[in-house]
Amino acid sequence: MVACLAILLGWNATTEKVLGQNASAQNVSGLDLSTQDSARGLADLQKQLDAQQARIDELKRRVEIAEAPFGLLADEDDDGCTPGLIERVALAAEQSPQAACDGTNAKAFRTLDYYADYDRGFVIRPFDKAKHPFEVKFNGWAQFRHHAFVTQSDSWTDNAGVTRLKEDRSAFDIERARLAIRGHVIDPRLTYFVQVDGDTDGTHTLDFFDYFWGWQATDRFQIQMGKRKVSASRQWLLGARHTRFADRPMANDFFRPDRTVGIFGIGKFAEHGHYQIMAGNGYRTANLPNSSTDNRFTFAATSYVDPAGDFGSRIVDFENTYAALWRLGHSVVYSPQAVQPSGIAYGEANFVRLSDGTRLTQSGAVEPGVSVSNFDVWLYGVDLAWKRRGWSVTSEVFLRWITDLQGDGSIANDGLFQHGFYVEGGKFLISKRWDVNLRYSRVDGEYGAANEYAVGMNWYPLSKPSLKFTLDATQLDGSPLQNTTSDILVGDDGTLFRTQFQAEF
């Protein structure tokens, strides 16, 4: 508004100058200077005066429409406003002409309440945040992938004695196609998040992956209610678009939980500390109806600290940080699994597998002729990440205890212990353009062990992380993991090749 008054004062000064010149011209005319040049000069001065007055009237009208709290319109900087001081203002939308008092058609205008923009995503925001407490942002990303698996064995036999055939695989997939919608409504502290996913390696249907309400209780603590990831495993929580390879490590996907519906607490501590706590329906209950889940809650907590400064969301050193950054964290989950009144395990219990890949609830998995239906899961993980000058290393260790095993028969050993880890690292050979990576992961337990060896590269053609081409090769020696998302299936013994295009906005 100050800048606006400055313009008005400047134009008033100009007007006075013009008026003075006009008066002088009139005095000269009074001295019988009636030549053609004098008449033309008076006419030109009058036109300038009329133009200046019209411009002043237009500016006054625009300022009134824009409303004083929002400042000048953005196209006024050529007339004296400093561009660095111009703020976003409410725009005036032209309506149909209406009859004015003098019988002429006058243009009518109304002030727009919201504007659309791009701010790391497409956004719709109000000009007056206090008057209209609403905001929405749209983000999206997709992975298009080709995978090919060359098997080195024709069959796989699990611990229950069931033999399954193994074949080569080759396919194109839209692995992840996601749209995220977030913002706040009613009050800036009341936030929402919705993420929709579509892929072609499942049922080719859309899925509501995450959706929750959040209440910002304080500057450092938020409560979320809805469906989201169980709070454990660092690389699982970071998200699939930030992985070093086309997908997460085998060991990570074997031990990690999934999504569930529950209540979550998200907070900060110290200068660069973060934590999550939660209580939800289960360890892996994504898309399961209540009839397939028991009446026992799962509890989880995770935290990390960045001692040298904010580590960021990317595990690779895309920014080529000058000083070393590192992150240290850990996670714990307790998930009791109850049995149905009929004695059959609920659907949510089917996620646990032995270290050779046999499903725990499968008949004969741990004892001949016995089906496990009731057990408790304890998971503990420790994670470490480091990056500096294009180099980066990431690692996690997983410890999982499966206790109080019960079933429809006698079980000699009522507890299992499984453990595993992964370590991966990489280097940008060309800053923000091309990096290479190595990975090793392992799953171990009473029923066998499996290893993963991988090498890969990423190319960023626009020197931006939002567009990436990935090529990797993975050697497996008997996978205990069944995960179509990462293209690693139980019993895989061979070589997996993946090529992926990823783009996001």
PyMOL commands that set and color helices and strands:
alter all, ss='L'
color gray80, all
select helices_A, chain A and resi 2-30+36-66+68-70+74-79+83-85+234-238+240-242+250-255+290-292+347-351
alter helices_A, ss='H'
color red, helices_A
select strands_A, chain A and resi 92-94+98-99+105-106+109-111+114-118+122-126+134-151+155-157+163-165+169-185+190-198+206-218+221-229+259-269+273-280+298-305+325-337+372-388+391-407+416-430+434-445+448-459+467-477+493-504
alter strands_A, ss='S'
color yellow, strands_A
deselect
rebuild
show_as cartoon
